[in-house]
Amino acid sequence: MERSVRVRVNSTIVLGLLLAFSVVTLTAGGASPLAMQNAEIGPYHLLLSFYSLPRAGQELNMTIESSIPSMSVQFSQSVLNPAKGTDGNTIAVTITPDNEAHGVYDVQVTPPVQGRWLLHLQVTGSSGNVPGDIPINVDGPPAIPTWLGWLIGLLPLPLLIIFIWFQFGWRKTQRERLGKEMRERA
């Protein structure tokens, strides 16, 4: 009886570790940018870091900062304008200071259609206020939604967990049967 309790505790621990590993694996993304772009607005040299690729219909996960570490800049009057040849309307852009890094700003905008867009903003720093545009190429939406891709990719996981759980049960039954046979022979 004590052995079955130990096996059940061990299987619960293994299942817990497997679930914890799955959560860590699924939430580990986003630590480094997928792409970076340098831009200039007047005398200001800026660095755009894309943590998600610009796609139509998806929120753009991007930061903007001065590429010169000692230069402090601020952004205002930011909008996303369609460039010539892009069929779209001007969209408001929210730029907020990043909670984790000084001098870095989070950019929040969702481009509605693919094409070439111009991130228009006013940069304020030691050289004064300067308005300007930064070109951004927005690709079309992905072939399938991200949530559906994850669902398809993780579909075998519950089946694998059930299979492992049943293997522990089968092994426990085999051990008990073998132990019973050994006791009967003795």
C-alpha positions as CSV (number, residue, x, y, z in Angstrom):
1,M,0.0,0.0,0.0
2,E,2.9,2.4,0.8
3,R,4.4,1.8,-2.6
4,S,1.2,2.8,-4.4
5,V,1.1,6.0,-2.4
6,R,4.7,6.8,-3.4
7,V,4.0,6.1,-7.0
8,R,0.9,8.3,-7.0
9,V,2.9,11.1,-5.3
10,N,5.7,10.7,-7.8
11,S,3.3,10.8,-10.8
12,T,1.7,13.9,-9.4
13,I,5.1,15.6,-9.1
14,V,6.0,14.6,-12.6
15,L,2.7,15.9,-13.9
16,G,3.2,19.2,-12.0
17,L,6.7,19.7,-13.4
18,L,5.5,18.9,-16.9
19,L,2.7,21.6,-16.6
20,A,5.2,24.1,-15.1
21,F,7.6,23.4,-17.9
22,S,4.8,24.0,-20.4
23,V,3.9,27.3,-18.9
24,V,7.5,28.5,-18.8
25,T,8.0,27.4,-22.4
26,L,4.9,29.2,-23.7
27,T,5.6,32.5,-21.9
28,A,9.4,32.8,-22.5
29,G,9.1,34.7,-25.8
30,G,9.6,38.4,-26.3
31,A,12.9,38.9,-24.6
32,S,14.8,40.3,-27.6
33,P,13.5,42.2,-30.6
34,L,12.8,40.4,-33.9
35,A,13.9,43.4,-35.9
36,M,15.5,46.8,-35.4
37,Q,15.3,49.9,-37.5
38,N,17.3,53.2,-37.3
39,A,15.6,56.4,-38.1
40,E,16.4,60.1,-38.1
41,I,14.1,63.0,-37.3
42,G,16.0,66.2,-37.7
43,P,19.1,66.0,-35.4
44,Y,17.7,63.1,-33.4
45,H,18.9,59.5,-34.1
46,L,16.2,57.0,-33.1
47,L,16.2,53.2,-32.7
48,L,12.9,51.3,-33.3
49,S,12.8,47.7,-31.8
50,F,10.1,45.5,-33.2
51,Y,9.0,42.7,-30.8
52,S,6.4,41.6,-33.3
53,L,6.5,42.0,-37.0
54,P,4.2,44.8,-38.3
55,R,1.1,43.0,-39.7
56,A,-2.3,44.3,-40.7
57,G,-4.9,43.8,-38.1
58,Q,-2.5,43.0,-35.3
59,E,-1.2,45.3,-32.6
60,L,2.3,46.4,-33.2
61,N,4.6,45.6,-30.3
62,M,7.4,48.1,-30.7
63,T,9.7,50.4,-28.6
64,I,11.4,53.6,-29.7
65,E,14.3,55.3,-28.0
66,S,17.3,57.6,-28.8
67,S,20.1,55.6,-30.4
68,I,22.5,58.0,-28.6
69,P,22.5,56.8,-24.9
70,S,23.2,60.2,-23.4
71,M,20.5,62.0,-25.3
72,S,17.1,62.2,-23.7
73,V,14.1,62.6,-26.0
74,Q,10.3,62.7,-25.6
75,F,7.6,62.1,-28.2
76,S,4.3,63.8,-28.8
77,Q,1.6,64.3,-31.5
78,S,2.1,60.8,-32.8
79,V,-0.1,59.3,-35.6
80,L,0.3,56.6,-38.2
81,N,-0.4,58.0,-41.7
82,P,-0.8,55.9,-44.8
83,A,2.0,56.6,-47.4
84,K,1.2,57.2,-51.0
85,G,-0.3,54.1,-52.6
86,T,-1.6,52.7,-49.3
87,D,-5.4,52.7,-48.9
88,G,-6.0,53.6,-45.3
89,N,-6.9,56.4,-42.9
90,T,-4.8,58.2,-40.2
91,I,-4.6,56.2,-37.0
92,A,-3.8,57.6,-33.5
93,V,-0.7,56.1,-31.9
94,T,-0.1,55.8,-28.2
95,I,3.5,56.3,-27.0
96,T,4.1,55.7,-23.3
97,P,7.3,55.5,-21.2
98,D,8.4,51.9,-20.7
99,N,8.2,50.7,-17.1
100,E,11.4,48.7,-17.2
101,A,13.9,50.9,-19.1
102,H,14.7,54.7,-18.8
103,G,14.4,56.6,-22.1
104,V,12.5,53.8,-23.8
105,Y,9.0,54.3,-25.0
106,D,6.3,51.7,-25.9
107,V,4.4,52.3,-29.1
108,Q,0.9,51.0,-29.4
109,V,-0.9,51.0,-32.7
110,T,-2.8,48.5,-34.9
111,P,-2.4,49.1,-38.6
112,P,-5.6,48.1,-40.4
113,V,-4.2,47.3,-43.8
114,Q,-0.9,46.2,-45.3
115,G,1.3,48.7,-47.1
116,R,3.7,51.4,-46.4
117,W,2.9,53.6,-43.4
118,L,4.5,56.7,-42.0
119,L,4.9,57.0,-38.2
120,H,4.6,60.8,-37.7
121,L,5.7,62.2,-34.4
122,Q,7.2,65.2,-32.8
123,V,10.5,64.6,-31.0
124,T,11.5,66.9,-28.2
125,G,15.0,67.0,-26.8
126,S,18.1,69.2,-26.3
127,S,17.9,70.4,-29.9
128,G,14.3,71.6,-29.7
129,N,11.0,70.3,-31.1
130,V,11.3,68.6,-34.5
131,P,8.4,66.9,-36.4
132,G,9.1,64.0,-38.8
133,D,8.1,60.7,-40.3
134,I,9.5,57.2,-40.0
135,P,8.5,54.7,-42.7
136,I,7.2,51.4,-41.6
137,N,6.3,48.5,-43.9
138,V,3.2,46.5,-42.8
139,D,2.8,43.0,-44.1
140,G,-0.5,41.2,-44.6
141,P,-2.1,39.2,-41.9
142,P,-0.7,35.8,-41.1
143,A,-2.1,32.7,-42.9
144,I,-3.8,31.5,-39.8
145,P,-4.6,33.4,-36.5
146,T,-1.9,33.1,-33.9
147,W,-4.3,31.5,-31.3
148,L,-5.3,28.9,-33.9
149,G,-1.7,28.0,-34.6
150,W,-1.0,27.6,-30.9
151,L,-4.1,25.5,-30.5
152,I,-3.1,23.2,-33.3
153,G,0.5,23.0,-32.0
154,L,-0.6,22.1,-28.4
155,L,-3.4,19.7,-29.3
156,P,-1.2,16.6,-28.8
157,L,-0.1,17.8,-25.3
158,P,-3.2,16.7,-23.4
159,L,-3.0,13.3,-25.2
160,L,0.6,12.9,-24.3
161,I,-0.2,13.7,-20.6
162,I,-3.0,11.2,-20.6
163,F,-0.8,8.6,-22.2
164,I,1.9,9.1,-19.6
165,W,-0.7,9.0,-16.8
166,F,-2.0,5.7,-18.1
167,Q,1.5,4.3,-18.4
168,F,2.1,5.0,-14.7
169,G,-1.2,3.2,-13.9
170,W,-0.4,0.2,-16.1
171,R,3.1,0.0,-14.5
172,K,1.6,0.1,-11.0
173,T,-0.9,-2.7,-11.9
174,Q,2.0,-4.8,-13.3
175,R,4.0,-4.4,-10.2
176,E,1.1,-5.3,-8.0
177,R,0.3,-8.4,-10.1
178,L,4.0,-9.4,-10.1
179,G,4.1,-8.9,-6.3
180,K,1.0,-10.9,-5.8
181,E,2.4,-13.8,-7.9
182,M,5.6,-13.7,-6.0
183,R,3.8,-13.9,-2.7
184,E,1.7,-16.9,-3.9
185,R,4.7,-18.8,-5.0
186,A,6.4,-18.3,-1.7
